[in-house]
């Protein structure tokens, strides 16, 4: 009888997951998200001055409120950085603490954004009022949906950390969420500058 031990050992693959494959795949996803936001920014650039006799950005935007909201998102990025530093030191408790703080800042950001949307719609400045408002709600609302997804992901990650600790897989998930969260910060800086600051000028 022929011994197949050597043959099976020769073709045995211990790890099917390529090294850094997840991070590469996530970078590709972020690039596709860049294209999405580039399209939304382009649409706003074309439609952002078409008011159809309705209110302009200078009449609608509450810049101090938006500045506070921007601070919430930027602070959440800093606290996520603290979480990453603590995870490298293998301090699970502090990692979870800073992730919770990050999530709270994210929720504060979403709350103010929902307040702004509700106020605009109540004032009769909904997305159906003009091309300007359609493109505004599309751009800012899409960013808000991304932040919402990020918070859901963050809560899921907290449960995984609580159950399994700082495993290699959880650190990889933290790294992917870190890239996503910082990407949303960069997009929001563009929104704050291009939509709000230029809108009140």
Secondary structure per residue as TSV (DSSP state, phi and psi in degrees):
chain	resnum	aa	ss	phi	psi
A	1	X	-	360.0	135.0
A	2	X	-	-78.9	132.9
A	3	X	-	-80.7	121.5
A	4	X	-	-103.3	10.4
A	5	X	H	-61.8	-47.4
A	6	X	H	-65.3	-36.7
A	7	X	H	-66.7	-46.0
A	8	X	H	-66.1	-36.8
A	9	X	H	-67.2	-33.1
A	10	X	H	-66.1	-33.9
A	11	X	T	-103.5	10.5
A	12	X	-	-77.2	127.2
A	13	X	-	-110.2	117.7
A	14	X	S	-75.0	-39.4
A	15	X	-	-132.7	118.0
A	16	X	-	-85.7	-18.8
A	17	X	S	-83.5	115.5
A	18	X	-	-65.6	148.0
A	19	X	T	-62.7	130.7
A	20	X	T	63.2	16.8
A	21	X	H	-64.6	-38.6
A	22	X	H	-63.7	-44.7
A	23	X	H	-64.3	-40.5
A	24	X	H	-63.0	-45.7
A	25	X	H	-61.0	-37.5
A	26	X	H	-71.3	-35.3
A	27	X	H	-60.7	-40.7
A	28	X	H	-63.2	-41.3
A	29	X	H	-60.9	-44.4
A	30	X	H	-62.4	-36.2
A	31	X	H	-64.4	-37.4
A	32	X	H	-67.3	-35.2
A	33	X	H	-67.6	-34.7
A	34	X	H	-59.0	-41.6
A	35	X	H	-64.1	-40.3
A	36	X	H	-59.6	-50.1
A	37	X	H	-70.2	-30.9
A	38	X	H	-62.0	-39.8
A	39	X	H	-65.0	-41.5
A	40	X	H	-67.7	-40.3
A	41	X	H	-64.2	-39.7
A	42	X	H	-64.2	-42.5
A	43	X	H	-62.2	-40.8
A	44	X	H	-67.0	-38.9
A	45	X	H	-61.1	-35.2
A	46	X	H	-80.5	-41.1
A	47	X	H	-98.7	-8.9
A	48	X	T	-66.4	-11.0
A	49	X	T	-111.2	8.8
A	50	X	-	-94.9	91.5
A	51	X	-	-90.7	-13.9
A	52	X	T	52.4	38.7
A	53	X	T	75.6	4.9
A	54	X	S	-95.0	-170.6
A	55	X	-	-70.3	151.3
A	56	X	-	-96.7	173.8
A	57	X	H	-62.5	-36.8
A	58	X	H	-62.6	-30.4
A	59	X	H	-83.9	-22.7
A	60	X	H	-103.0	-39.5
A	61	X	-	-75.0	132.4
A	62	X	-	-99.3	90.5
A	63	X	H	-61.8	-41.3
A	64	X	H	-59.0	-39.2
A	65	X	H	-64.6	-43.0
A	66	X	H	-66.6	-34.5
A	67	X	H	-65.2	-39.8
A	68	X	H	-63.7	-41.9
A	69	X	H	-64.3	-39.1
A	70	X	H	-62.0	-40.6
A	71	X	H	-61.5	-39.2
A	72	X	H	-59.0	-45.3
A	73	X	H	-70.0	-40.4
A	74	X	H	-66.5	-38.6
A	75	X	H	-65.5	-35.4
A	76	X	H	-64.3	-32.2
A	77	X	H	-68.6	-38.3
A	78	X	H	-66.1	-45.3
A	79	X	H	-66.8	-31.9
A	80	X	H	-65.7	-36.2
A	81	X	H	-60.9	-40.2
A	82	X	H	-61.5	-41.0
A	83	X	H	-61.4	-40.9
A	84	X	H	-64.9	-40.0
A	85	X	H	-63.8	-42.5
A	86	X	H	-68.0	-33.4
A	87	X	H	-67.4	-34.1
A	88	X	H	-67.9	-28.0
A	89	X	T	-85.5	1.6
A	90	X	T	62.9	33.6
A	91	X	-	-101.3	92.8
A	92	X	H	-63.4	-44.5
A	93	X	H	-59.6	-47.3
A	94	X	H	-70.3	-31.9
A	95	X	H	-61.6	-48.1
A	96	X	H	-63.5	-40.0
A	97	X	H	-59.0	-49.2
A	98	X	H	-69.6	-30.1
A	99	X	H	-67.8	-37.9
A	100	X	H	-64.2	-43.3
A	101	X	H	-60.5	-41.4
A	102	X	H	-58.9	-46.2
A	103	X	H	-61.7	-38.4
A	104	X	H	-65.4	-41.3
A	105	X	H	-63.0	-39.9
A	106	X	H	-62.4	-41.6
A	107	X	H	-66.0	-38.3
A	108	X	H	-62.6	-41.4
A	109	X	H	-60.3	-47.8
A	110	X	H	-64.2	-37.8
A	111	X	H	-62.2	-45.3
A	112	X	H	-67.1	-35.6
A	113	X	H	-66.8	-42.2
A	114	X	H	-64.7	-37.3
A	115	X	H	-61.5	-43.7
A	116	X	H	-62.7	-46.6
A	117	X	H	-60.5	-45.1
A	118	X	H	-62.1	-41.0
A	119	X	H	-64.7	-43.9
A	120	X	H	-63.2	-44.7
A	121	X	H	-64.9	-39.1
A	122	X	H	-63.3	-32.6
A	123	X	T	-82.5	3.8
A	124	X	T	83.7	16.9
A	125	X	-	-111.3	55.3
A	126	X	-	-82.0	177.4
A	127	X	T	-65.3	-16.7
A	128	X	T	-91.9	2.4
A	129	X	S	-76.9	-38.9
A	130	X	-	-159.7	167.1
A	131	X	H	-64.1	-35.1
A	132	X	H	-57.6	-48.8
A	133	X	H	-72.9	-31.4
A	134	X	H	-61.4	-48.7
A	135	X	H	-68.9	-32.9
A	136	X	H	-64.9	-50.9
A	137	X	H	-64.5	-35.8
A	138	X	H	-64.5	-46.3
A	139	X	H	-69.5	-53.9
A	140	X	H	-69.1	-37.7
A	141	X	H	-66.3	-38.5
A	142	X	H	-64.4	-40.1
A	143	X	H	-62.7	-42.5
A	144	X	H	-62.0	-37.3
A	145	X	H	-64.0	-37.6
A	146	X	H	-64.8	-40.6
A	147	X	H	-64.8	-40.4
A	148	X	H	-59.4	-45.8
A	149	X	H	-62.4	-39.2
A	150	X	H	-61.5	-38.5
A	151	X	H	-69.1	-41.2
A	152	X	H	-60.2	-43.4
A	153	X	H	-62.3	-41.0
A	154	X	H	-63.3	-43.6
A	155	X	H	-63.5	-42.6
A	156	X	H	-60.6	-42.0
A	157	X	H	-64.2	-37.3
A	158	X	H	-61.8	-42.2
A	159	X	H	-63.4	-40.2
A	160	X	H	-66.4	-39.7
A	161	X	H	-66.1	-41.0
A	162	X	H	-63.8	-36.1
A	163	X	H	-84.0	-42.3
A	164	X	H	-112.4	-11.7
A	165	X	-	79.4	-164.9
A	166	X	S	-85.8	64.9
A	167	X	-	-76.5	169.5
A	168	X	H	-59.9	-39.9
A	169	X	H	-65.6	-43.2
A	170	X	H	-67.7	-34.5
A	171	X	H	-65.7	-37.5
A	172	X	H	-65.3	-40.5
A	173	X	H	-64.7	-39.7
A	174	X	H	-61.4	-40.0
A	175	X	H	-64.8	-42.4
A	176	X	H	-64.0	-44.6
A	177	X	H	-65.0	-35.1
A	178	X	H	-60.0	-46.4
A	179	X	H	-61.4	-42.6
A	180	X	H	-63.4	-44.9
A	181	X	H	-66.7	-43.5
A	182	X	H	-67.9	-33.4
A	183	X	H	-60.9	-42.2
A	184	X	H	-64.2	-34.4
A	185	X	H	-62.1	-45.7
A	186	X	H	-62.1	-43.8
A	187	X	H	-62.0	-41.9
A	188	X	H	-66.4	-35.9
A	189	X	H	-60.0	-39.7
A	190	X	H	-63.5	-42.2
A	191	X	H	-63.1	-46.8
A	192	X	I	-60.9	-41.4
A	193	X	I	-75.8	-51.9
A	194	X	I	-76.2	-36.3
A	195	X	I	-93.3	-55.1
A	196	X	I	-81.2	-53.2
A	197	X	I	-63.6	-48.7
A	198	X	H	-69.6	-25.5
A	199	X	H	-70.9	-28.8
A	200	X	-	-91.7	-4.8
A	201	X	-	-80.9	360.0
